[in-house]
Amino acid sequence: MDRSGRYWQAVVERDAAYDGRFVYAVATTRVYCAPSCASRPPLRRNVRFYPTPEAASAAGYRACLKCRPDHPEASTPIDAVVHEICRYIDAHAHEPLTLAAIAKRSGYSAGHLQRRFSALVGSSPKAYHSAVRHRRLREGLTRGGPLSEAIGEAGYGSHSRVYETVGRRVGMTPAQYRDGGRDLEIRYADADTRLGRMLIGATTRGICFLQFADDADALERQLRAEFPRATLAPMDRSRAGEFAAWMRQLDAYLAGRSATLTLPLDLRGTAFQTMVWRYLQTIPSGQVRSYGEVAAAIGRPAAVRAAASACARNKVALIVPCHRVVAHDASLGGFSCGLTVKRKLLNLEGTLSLLKQGARQ
């Protein structure tokens, strides 16, 4: 019997011995389960096998609420070490820090530390280090001091390196940022969707603004308020095809034909905000997190209010899914596009009814 045959037999027999070895997903319900799940076995032709819950989520399936195949592993001693490593990186961000050196300090292997760090923080140690440096550079530029001084204090080795890194990260050079984003060009276009009028703003590097409202003029005012010194212009013909491709993806998602969005982003914010936004992108469709869980996941368990503020500052709805973050009591919390839109999105992803149940308990 081949592997898929053995897996199917395990599903039919609800064999718990295979739990953790694979999960199975059902194409008709878009749900994935553990082999021992008590749900009625589906038709074989509708079943897909995946090696991990993450692989099933990436393919657009959501976790079964009965068997909870994605149930987070229990807290382990390495979790405390990861939080300590975050604090160490914060204090030594100006120094060159390698994964090998950080792993040696932690007492764990580089591979083990990397996997657990990424699971808890939402980014690798290298990406976290870069985010802290980037925050320091932004703070230095905002103070208005010499550019070379801000670059040195942030720990970048050379002007060319910082221009390459920061330009790729935020779509503007350090000098542009210090000048409030002047000379940055943002093209925008609006369209009707199932959630109302939507406006997309994008640099040459990706989408920096995506919001919904009842009125296109109101959306344009929001865009101008967000980027007051940028040059704003309607999407031109040279990018019409790109915009149309984005709209096809968004329409498929909002129609329930797709559970994932793979659109280019040009995120801009502080290091903390960027960490929160990157973590939000790891929350699978069909799941929610509380603001406290978000804060804990990025290694800042006491920064619940700051995490909520970062969610509120997110201007790229859907792609950075801040609608999947709710209050600790299962109430909706806030949302930049309004609670009506948030309810519709959570209902689309199958989590609204679960939140209502939780709120009644």
C-alpha positions in Angstrom: 0.0 0.0 0.0 1.4 3.4 -0.9 1.7 6.3 1.5 -1.6 8.0 0.5 -3.3 4.6 0.9 -1.9 4.2 4.4 -3.0 7.7 5.3 -6.5 7.2 4.0 -6.8 3.9 6.0 -5.7 5.9 9.1 -8.4 8.4 8.5 -11.1 5.7 8.0 -9.9 4.0 11.2 -9.4 7.3 13.1 -5.9 6.0 14.0 -4.4 8.4 16.7 -1.0 6.8 16.1 -0.8 8.9 12.9 -1.6 12.2 14.6 1.3 14.5 14.1 2.5 12.6 11.1 0.1 14.3 8.7 -3.2 16.1 8.4 -6.0 15.6 5.9 -8.0 18.4 4.2 -11.4 18.2 2.7 -11.8 20.2 -0.6 -15.6 20.7 -0.2 -15.5 22.2 3.4 -12.0 23.8 3.2 -11.2 22.3 6.6 -8.2 20.2 7.6 -8.2 17.6 10.5 -6.0 15.2 12.4 -6.3 11.5 11.4 -8.1 10.7 14.7 -10.8 13.4 14.2 -14.3 12.3 15.3 -15.9 14.0 12.3 -17.7 11.8 9.8 -15.1 10.6 7.2 -15.3 12.5 3.9 -15.4 11.0 0.5 -12.0 9.9 -0.6 -12.0 12.0 -3.8 -12.4 15.2 -1.7 -9.4 14.5 0.5 -5.9 16.0 0.3 -3.0 15.0 2.6 -0.4 17.5 4.0 2.6 16.8 6.2 1.9 19.7 8.6 -0.9 22.0 9.7 1.1 24.9 8.3 1.2 23.3 4.9 -2.6 22.8 4.9 -3.1 26.4 6.0 -0.8 27.7 3.3 -3.0 25.8 0.8 -6.0 27.7 2.0 -7.6 25.3 4.5 -8.6 26.2 8.1 -8.3 24.0 11.2 -11.1 21.8 12.4 -12.7 23.1 15.5 -13.3 19.6 16.9 -9.9 18.0 16.8 -7.8 21.3 16.7 -4.9 19.9 14.6 -3.2 23.3 14.9 -3.4 23.4 18.7 -0.3 25.3 19.8 2.3 23.4 21.6 2.7 23.9 25.3 5.1 26.6 26.5 8.6 25.2 26.9 11.8 26.6 28.5 13.0 27.8 25.1 10.1 30.2 25.0 11.6 32.2 27.9 15.0 32.1 26.2 13.5 33.5 23.0 12.1 36.5 24.9 15.5 37.0 26.5 17.1 36.9 23.1 14.7 39.6 21.9 15.8 41.8 24.8 19.5 41.1 24.0 19.0 42.0 20.3 17.3 45.2 21.4 20.2 46.2 23.6 22.9 45.2 21.0 21.2 46.1 17.7 24.1 48.3 16.7 26.5 45.3 16.8 26.8 42.6 14.1 24.8 39.7 15.4 24.9 36.3 13.7 22.5 33.4 14.2 25.4 31.2 15.3 26.5 33.7 18.0 22.9 34.2 19.2 22.3 30.4 19.3 25.5 29.9 21.3 24.3 32.5 23.8 20.9 30.8 24.1 22.3 27.3 24.6 20.2 25.8 21.8 21.2 24.7 18.3 20.9 27.4 15.6 18.1 25.4 13.8 16.1 24.8 16.9 16.3 28.5 18.0 15.5 29.8 14.6 12.3 27.6 14.3 11.0 28.5 17.8 12.0 32.2 17.5 10.1 32.4 14.2 7.1 30.7 15.7 6.9 33.0 18.7 8.0 36.3 17.2 6.7 36.0 13.7 10.1 36.6 12.1 13.6 35.2 12.1 16.3 36.6 14.5 17.9 38.2 11.5 14.7 39.9 10.5 14.0 41.0 14.1 17.6 42.5 14.3 17.0 44.4 11.0 13.6 45.7 12.3 15.2 47.1 15.5 18.0 48.8 13.5 15.5 50.2 11.1 13.5 51.7 14.0 16.6 53.3 15.4 17.4 54.8 12.0 14.0 56.2 11.7 14.2 57.7 15.2 17.5 59.2 14.3 16.3 60.7 11.1 13.2 62.1 12.7 15.4 64.0 15.3 16.8 65.9 12.3 20.5 65.2 13.1 23.2 64.5 10.5 22.4 61.5 8.3 25.8 59.9 8.9 25.2 60.1 12.7 21.8 58.4 12.4 23.2 55.7 10.2 26.1 55.0 12.7 23.9 54.9 15.7 21.6 52.4 14.1 24.5 50.1 13.5 24.7 50.2 9.7 28.2 49.7 8.3 28.0 52.1 5.4 25.8 54.6 3.5 25.5 52.2 0.5 24.3 49.4 2.8 21.7 51.4 4.5 20.3 52.9 1.3 20.0 49.4 -0.2 18.4 47.9 2.9 16.1 50.7 3.9 15.2 51.5 0.3 14.1 47.9 -0.2 12.2 47.9 3.1 10.2 51.1 3.0 10.3 52.3 -0.6 12.2 55.5 0.1 15.8 56.5 1.0 16.7 57.7 4.5 17.0 61.2 3.2 13.5 61.0 1.8 12.1 59.7 5.0 13.8 62.5 7.0 12.0 64.9 4.6 8.6 63.4 5.3 8.5 61.2 2.2 8.8 64.1 -0.2 9.3 63.1 -3.9 7.8 59.6 -3.2 5.2 58.8 -5.9 2.1 56.8 -5.0 -0.3 55.7 -7.7 -3.9 54.9 -6.6 -7.1 53.5 -8.0 -10.5 52.7 -6.6 -13.1 50.1 -7.4 -16.4 48.6 -6.1 -16.2 45.4 -4.1 -18.4 43.2 -2.0 -17.3 45.2 1.0 -18.0 48.6 -0.5 -15.7 51.1 -2.3 -12.0 50.2 -2.0 -8.9 52.3 -2.8 -5.4 50.9 -3.4 -2.3 53.0 -3.2 1.0 51.7 -4.4 4.6 52.7 -4.8 6.8 50.9 -7.4 7.6 48.4 -4.7 4.1 47.4 -3.7 0.8 48.3 -2.0 1.1 50.8 0.8 -2.6 51.6 1.3 -5.7 49.5 1.0 -8.9 50.7 2.7 -12.7 50.4 2.4 -15.4 53.1 2.8 -18.7 54.2 1.3 -17.3 57.1 -0.5 -14.3 57.3 -2.9 -13.6 60.9 -2.0 -13.3 60.0 1.7 -10.8 57.2 0.8 -8.7 59.7 -1.2 -8.6 62.0 1.7 -7.4 59.2 3.9 -4.7 58.4 1.5 -3.5 62.1 1.4 -3.6 62.3 5.2 -1.5 59.2 5.5 1.1 60.4 2.9 0.8 64.3 3.1 4.2 65.0 1.4 4.1 62.3 -1.3 3.1 62.9 -4.9 -0.2 61.2 -5.4 -1.6 60.4 -8.9 -4.2 58.1 -10.3 -3.0 54.7 -11.6 -1.8 55.2 -15.1 -2.0 52.8 -18.1 1.4 51.4 -17.5 0.2 49.8 -14.3 -3.4 49.1 -15.3 -2.6 45.4 -15.9 -1.0 45.1 -12.5 -3.9 46.7 -10.7 -6.3 44.4 -12.6 -4.4 41.4 -11.4 -4.6 42.6 -7.8 -8.3 43.1 -8.2 -8.8 39.6 -9.5 -7.0 38.2 -6.4 -9.0 40.4 -4.0 -12.3 39.5 -5.7 -11.6 35.8 -5.5 -10.8 36.1 -1.8 -13.9 38.2 -1.0 -16.1 35.7 -3.1 -14.7 32.8 -1.0 -13.0 31.2 -4.0 -9.5 31.7 -2.5 -8.3 31.7 1.1 -4.9 33.4 0.5 -3.6 36.7 -0.8 -0.2 37.0 -2.4 0.2 40.7 -3.2 3.3 42.8 -3.1 3.6 45.1 0.0 5.4 48.3 0.8 4.9 48.5 4.5 6.1 51.6 6.4 6.1 51.9 10.2 8.2 51.6 13.3 10.1 48.5 14.1 7.4 47.5 16.6 4.6 48.1 14.1 6.4 46.2 11.5 6.8 43.2 13.8 3.1 43.3 14.6 2.1 43.5 10.9 4.4 40.7 9.9 3.0 38.5 12.7 -0.6 39.3 11.5 0.3 37.9 8.1 1.0 34.5 9.8 -2.5 34.2 11.3 -4.3 31.7 9.0 -7.7 32.5 7.6 -10.4 31.1 9.9 -8.4 31.9 13.1 -8.3 34.9 15.4 -5.9 36.2 18.0 -6.4 38.6 20.9 -4.4 41.7 21.3 -2.7 40.1 24.2 -1.8 37.0 22.2 -0.3 39.2 19.5 1.8 41.1 22.0 3.1 37.8 23.5 3.8 36.3 20.1 6.2 39.1 19.2 8.0 38.8 22.5 6.3 41.8 24.1 3.7 40.3 26.5 3.2 43.6 28.4 2.7 45.7 25.3 -0.9 44.9 24.7 -2.0 48.5 24.1 0.9 49.1 21.8 -0.1 46.0 19.8 -3.6 47.3 19.6 -2.3 50.6 18.4 -0.2 49.0 15.7 -3.2 47.1 14.5 -5.1 50.4 14.3 -2.2 52.0 12.4 -2.3 49.3 9.7 -3.4 50.9 6.5 -3.2 47.8 4.3 -6.4 45.9 5.1 -6.9 42.3 4.2 -3.3 41.7 3.1 -2.2 42.6 6.6 -5.2 40.9 8.3 -5.7 43.1 11.4 -9.4 42.1 11.2 -8.3 38.7 12.7 -7.4 40.4 16.0 -10.1 40.8 18.6 -10.5 41.8 22.2 -9.8 39.3 25.0 -13.5 38.9 25.8 -14.2 37.8 22.1 -15.8 41.2 21.2 -14.6 42.6 17.9 -12.4 45.4 19.1 -11.7 48.1 16.5 -11.0 48.2 12.8 -9.9 51.1 10.6 -12.5 50.2 7.9 -15.3 50.0 10.4 -16.9 47.1 12.4 -19.4 46.4 9.7 -16.5 45.5 7.3 -14.8 43.5 10.1 -17.9 41.5 10.8 -18.3 40.7 7.1 -14.6 39.5 6.8 -14.8 37.4 9.9 -18.1 35.9 8.7 -16.4 35.1 5.3 -13.6 33.4 7.1 -15.9 31.4 9.3 -14.9 32.9 12.7 -17.7 35.3 13.5 -20.1 32.6 14.8 -17.3 31.2 17.1 -16.7 34.7 18.5 -20.4 35.1 19.3 -20.3 31.7 21.1 -17.2 32.8 23.0 -18.8 36.1 24.0 -21.8 34.3 25.4 -19.8 32.0 27.6 
